[in-house]
Amino acid sequence: MAKKQKNSGVALGVGVAAAAAVAAAGAYWFYGSDHASQHRKQVKSWMLKARAEVMEAVEKVSDIDKKKY
């Protein structure tokens, strides 16, 4: 019985190319565009807000002990 060969090399290549394109677009958005400093400030504020939300969720979960879990 012959084994089927998967063509995963092409899929991997497409995935790597897509990741590289996203990284290039992100680098341009953060550093290359005319409004790059404003973009960096926006992302910083989003990250601080997300961190605060996660910390609030962690504080709520910290009230659960082993027995309740």
Sine and cosine of phi, psi and omega as CSV:
sin_phi,cos_phi,sin_psi,cos_psi,sin_omega,cos_omega
0.00,0.00,0.80,-0.60,-0.03,-1.00
-0.99,0.13,0.63,-0.78,0.05,-1.00
-0.99,0.11,0.61,-0.79,0.07,-1.00
-0.98,0.19,0.71,-0.71,0.05,-1.00
-1.00,-0.09,0.76,-0.65,0.04,-1.00
-1.00,0.01,0.61,-0.80,0.01,-1.00
-0.99,-0.13,0.86,0.52,-0.07,-1.00
-0.98,0.22,-0.28,0.96,0.02,-1.00
-0.90,0.44,-0.63,0.78,0.02,-1.00
-0.93,0.38,-0.70,0.72,0.00,-1.00
-0.89,0.46,-0.65,0.76,0.03,-1.00
-0.90,0.43,-0.67,0.75,0.02,-1.00
-0.89,0.46,-0.66,0.75,0.03,-1.00
-0.91,0.42,-0.66,0.75,0.02,-1.00
-0.90,0.44,-0.66,0.75,0.02,-1.00
-0.92,0.40,-0.65,0.76,0.02,-1.00
-0.91,0.42,-0.65,0.76,0.03,-1.00
-0.91,0.41,-0.67,0.75,0.02,-1.00
-0.90,0.44,-0.64,0.77,0.03,-1.00
-0.91,0.42,-0.63,0.78,0.02,-1.00
-0.91,0.42,-0.66,0.75,0.03,-1.00
-0.91,0.42,-0.66,0.75,0.02,-1.00
-0.90,0.44,-0.65,0.76,0.02,-1.00
-0.91,0.41,-0.66,0.75,0.02,-1.00
-0.90,0.43,-0.65,0.76,0.03,-1.00
-0.91,0.42,-0.65,0.76,0.03,-1.00
-0.89,0.46,-0.66,0.75,0.04,-1.00
-0.90,0.44,-0.69,0.72,-0.05,-1.00
-0.89,0.45,-0.62,0.78,-0.01,-1.00
-0.98,0.18,-0.56,0.83,-0.18,-0.98
-0.80,-0.60,-0.34,0.94,-0.14,-0.99
-0.97,-0.22,-0.42,0.91,-0.09,-1.00
-0.97,0.23,0.21,-0.98,-0.01,-1.00
-0.92,0.39,-0.46,0.89,-0.05,-1.00
-0.95,-0.33,0.51,0.86,-0.09,-1.00
-0.87,0.49,-0.64,0.77,-0.01,-1.00
-0.91,0.42,-0.62,0.79,0.05,-1.00
-0.92,0.40,-0.62,0.79,0.03,-1.00
-0.89,0.45,-0.67,0.74,0.01,-1.00
-0.90,0.43,-0.61,0.79,0.04,-1.00
-0.91,0.42,-0.65,0.76,0.03,-1.00
-0.88,0.48,-0.73,0.68,-0.03,-1.00
-0.91,0.42,-0.62,0.79,0.03,-1.00
-0.88,0.47,-0.69,0.73,0.01,-1.00
-0.92,0.38,-0.62,0.79,0.04,-1.00
-0.89,0.45,-0.67,0.75,-0.03,-1.00
-0.93,0.37,-0.63,0.78,0.04,-1.00
-0.90,0.43,-0.64,0.77,0.03,-1.00
-0.91,0.41,-0.70,0.72,0.02,-1.00
-0.89,0.46,-0.66,0.75,0.01,-1.00
-0.89,0.46,-0.67,0.75,0.01,-1.00
-0.90,0.44,-0.65,0.76,0.01,-1.00
-0.91,0.42,-0.65,0.76,0.02,-1.00
-0.91,0.41,-0.67,0.74,0.00,-1.00
-0.90,0.44,-0.61,0.79,0.06,-1.00
-0.89,0.45,-0.67,0.74,0.01,-1.00
-0.90,0.43,-0.63,0.78,0.01,-1.00
-0.91,0.41,-0.63,0.77,0.02,-1.00
-0.90,0.44,-0.62,0.79,0.02,-1.00
-0.92,0.38,-0.62,0.79,-0.02,-1.00
-0.96,0.28,-0.45,0.90,-0.05,-1.00
-0.90,0.43,-0.29,0.96,0.02,-1.00
-0.98,0.21,-0.14,0.99,-0.02,-1.00
-1.00,0.01,0.81,-0.58,0.05,-1.00
-0.99,-0.12,-0.04,-1.00,-0.07,-1.00
-0.89,0.47,-0.64,0.77,-0.05,-1.00
-0.91,0.41,-0.69,0.72,0.01,-1.00
-0.91,0.40,-0.59,0.81,-0.01,-1.00
-0.90,0.43,0.00,0.00,0.00,0.00
